[in-house]
Amino acid sequence: MKTLQQVEPRAPISSAPFTISQPGSYYLTTNLTVSSGSAIIIATNGVTLDLNGYTIRSTANPANAAAIWIENGLRNLAILNGNIEGGVTNNAGTYSGPGFGYGVIYPQVAPRNVRVSGLNVSGCSQDGINVGNGDSTVVESSSVRTVGRYGIVATVVKNCTALECADTAIAGTTVSDCRGESTGSGHGVFAATTAQNCSGNSASGHGVYSGSTAQNCYGFSNSGRGVYAYTALNCYGNSTGNNGVDAMIAQNCYGISSTGDGVYAYHTAQNCYGYSNTSRGVTAGDIAIGCFGKCGQFGTGVSTVIAAFCSGWNTSGGTAINAAVANSCYVILPAYGTITADHKYNMP
């Protein structure tokens, strides 16, 4: 029977800085610490780097360079199983302290065919894990905490967590089963196409942003949207100063807002629940079907062109449902408000 070394010959790394200049498999044999500069530089294609459970640290102050630096335009890389640790902390939005500027980064030209798995990064002044989101890059089962810019950036991001990031916490083309938290104007989770089973939190960006579909997602923002997508399916969004859920099409969504709309659908809202303190519970640009909207004194429960099988509640007894056409709509109690519609069908 062949040994592991015969099956996959591996070269040990026992000190840093270290430059990988030949293709192959490399592994750490101990924890590594540098006082300045990057710890490991990958300078060739076809490299697997196994941190083997060990930790890479930097004592540089202020933080600079990278734990793992990938030279421009490389391909076929894997970075696995370990920790990158710095001393950068977040002081009321200012990220400073010793350590690395970046956990994993490239200078200008993004790498291709890259997989990062099982990596934990903390305390960097810039990005946690950034392998670019344009060319077959995957980050999975990894975590980032307390970084002064982006948390995780890749084409595909799955089963990851990035918290206390100054900019967008998790950014990818497709993002699934992830949690992201931005302390600034970035998004909690940003997906160019699809976000699935994600949770995002942002101070002033969007909690969860998807350029196409957000499914089974939770988003919260102080001033951005809770969940912002073209199509929102089974999503929960909460915003203090904007719309809870904001989408072209919202289906089976739950949205809450203090000053914006609970659920805002530019076209269709179906089976949605929305609540707003001062605006509209549910707004649909074309049609609302099977929706419930609740609002405070100066708002409207459900506002749309066509309302079908909808229910509304205005806590001050004002407009519960406002539509051009209302079909089979109702208010549970007279005290819950009135229905205003030019045309009413299957209702008083």
JOLIN-V33308 format. One record per backbone hydrogen bond with DSSP energy under -0.5 kcal/mol. CO is the residue of the C=O (numbers start at 1). NH is the residue of the N-H. E is the energy in kcal/mol with one decimal. If there is no record, write none. Layout:
BEGIN
((CO	NH	E) (CO	NH	E))
END
This chain:
BEGIN
((3	7	-2.3) (4	8	-3.1) (9	25	-0.7) (11	27	-2.1) (13	29	-2.1) (13	30	-0.5) (18	20	-0.5) (18	41	-2.6) (19	21	-0.8) (20	43	-2.7) (24	48	-2.3) (25	11	-2.9) (26	50	-2.9) (27	13	-2.5) (32	57	-2.9) (34	59	-2.3) (39	17	-0.6) (39	18	-2.5) (40	42	-0.5) (40	69	-2.9) (41	20	-3.3) (41	43	-0.7) (42	71	-2.5) (46	24	-2.2) (47	49	-0.5) (47	78	-2.2) (48	26	-3.2) (48	50	-0.6) (49	51	-0.6) (49	80	-2.9) (50	28	-2.1) (51	54	-2.4) (54	83	-2.4) (55	32	-2.3) (56	85	-2.7) (57	34	-2.0) (60	99	-2.6) (64	101	-0.5) (65	101	-1.3) (65	102	-2.0) (66	39	-1.7) (67	40	-2.2) (68	70	-0.5) (68	105	-1.8) (69	42	-3.2) (69	71	-0.6) (70	107	-0.7) (71	74	-1.1) (74	112	-2.5) (75	46	-2.0) (76	47	-1.1) (77	115	-2.0) (78	49	-3.4) (79	117	-2.2) (80	51	-3.1) (81	53	-3.1) (82	120	-2.2) (83	56	-2.5) (84	122	-1.9) (85	58	-0.8) (89	91	-0.7) (89	96	-1.9) (90	92	-0.7) (91	94	-1.3) (93	95	-0.6) (94	91	-2.8) (94	96	-0.6) (96	89	-2.7) (97	63	-1.6) (98	87	-2.1) (99	64	-1.6) (100	125	-1.7) (101	126	-2.6) (102	67	-1.8) (103	68	-2.3) (104	130	-2.4) (105	70	-2.9) (108	110	-0.6) (109	73	-2.2) (112	76	-1.5) (113	77	-2.0) (114	138	-2.8) (115	79	-2.5) (116	140	-2.7) (117	81	-1.9) (118	82	-1.9) (119	143	-2.4) (120	84	-3.0) (121	145	-1.9) (122	86	-1.7) (123	88	-1.3) (124	148	-1.4) (126	149	-1.8) (127	103	-1.7) (128	103	-0.5) (128	104	-1.8) (129	153	-2.5) (132	155	-0.6) (135	113	-1.3) (136	114	-1.5) (137	156	-2.4) (138	116	-2.7) (139	158	-2.1) (140	118	-1.4) (142	161	-1.8) (143	121	-2.8) (144	163	-2.4) (145	123	-1.7) (146	123	-0.6) (146	124	-1.2) (147	166	-2.0) (149	167	-2.1) (150	128	-2.1) (151	129	-2.8) (152	171	-2.7) (153	131	-2.3) (155	173	-1.9) (155	174	-2.0) (156	139	-2.5) (157	176	-2.3) (158	141	-1.6) (160	179	-2.0) (161	144	-2.5) (162	181	-2.2) (163	146	-1.8) (164	147	-1.3) (165	183	-3.0) (165	184	-0.6) (166	186	-0.6) (168	151	-1.8) (169	152	-2.4) (170	190	-3.1) (171	154	-1.9) (172	192	-2.4) (173	193	-2.6) (173	194	-1.2) (174	157	-2.1) (175	196	-2.4) (176	159	-1.8) (178	199	-2.4) (179	162	-2.5) (180	201	-2.0) (181	165	-2.1) (182	203	-1.1) (184	204	-2.2) (184	205	-0.8) (186	205	-0.7) (187	169	-2.3) (188	170	-1.1) (189	209	-2.9) (190	172	-2.1) (191	211	-2.3) (193	212	-1.4) (193	213	-1.8) (194	175	-2.7) (195	215	-2.7) (196	177	-2.4) (198	218	-2.6) (199	180	-2.5) (200	220	-2.1) (201	182	-3.0) (202	222	-1.4) (203	223	-0.9) (205	224	-0.7) (206	188	-2.2) (207	189	-1.5) (208	228	-2.9) (209	191	-2.5) (210	230	-0.6) (212	230	-0.6) (212	231	-2.8) (213	195	-2.6) (213	215	-0.5) (214	233	-3.0) (215	197	-2.5) (217	236	-2.6) (218	200	-2.6) (219	238	-2.4) (220	202	-2.1) (221	240	-1.8) (222	241	-1.7) (225	207	-2.5) (226	208	-1.7) (227	246	-2.9) (228	210	-2.6) (229	248	-0.7) (230	248	-1.2) (230	249	-2.1) (231	214	-2.7) (231	233	-0.5) (232	251	-2.7) (233	216	-2.5) (235	254	-2.6) (236	219	-2.4) (237	256	-2.4) (238	221	-1.8) (239	258	-1.5) (240	259	-0.9) (242	260	-0.8) (243	226	-1.8) (244	227	-2.0) (245	264	-3.2) (246	229	-2.2) (247	266	-2.2) (248	267	-2.4) (248	268	-1.3) (249	232	-2.9) (250	270	-2.7) (251	234	-2.5) (253	273	-2.7) (254	237	-2.5) (255	275	-2.2) (256	239	-2.1) (257	277	-1.6) (258	278	-0.9) (261	244	-2.4) (262	245	-1.9) (263	265	-0.5) (263	283	-2.8) (264	247	-2.6) (265	285	-2.4) (267	286	-2.4) (267	287	-1.8) (268	250	-2.7) (269	289	-2.8) (270	252	-2.8) (272	292	-2.6) (273	255	-2.6) (274	294	-2.7) (275	257	-2.0) (276	296	-1.2) (279	300	-1.1) (280	262	-2.2) (281	263	-2.0) (282	303	-2.8) (283	265	-3.1) (284	305	-0.5) (286	306	-1.7) (287	269	-2.1) (288	308	-2.8) (289	271	-3.1) (291	311	-2.6) (292	274	-2.3) (293	313	-2.2) (294	276	-1.8) (295	315	-2.4) (296	299	-1.4) (300	281	-2.2) (301	282	-2.2) (302	322	-3.0) (303	284	-2.2) (305	324	-1.2) (305	325	-2.5) (306	288	-2.8) (306	308	-0.5) (307	327	-3.1) (308	290	-2.8) (310	330	-2.2) (311	293	-1.9) (313	295	-2.2) (313	315	-0.6) (314	317	-2.3) (318	320	-0.5) (318	338	-2.2) (319	301	-1.3) (320	302	-2.0) (321	340	-3.3) (322	304	-2.3) (323	342	-0.8) (324	343	-1.8) (325	307	-3.0) (326	345	-2.4) (327	309	-2.7) (330	312	-1.2) (333	336	-2.3) (334	337	-1.5) (336	314	-3.6) (338	320	-2.9) (338	321	-1.7) (338	340	-0.5) (339	341	-0.6) (340	323	-2.6) (343	326	-2.9) (345	328	-2.8))
END
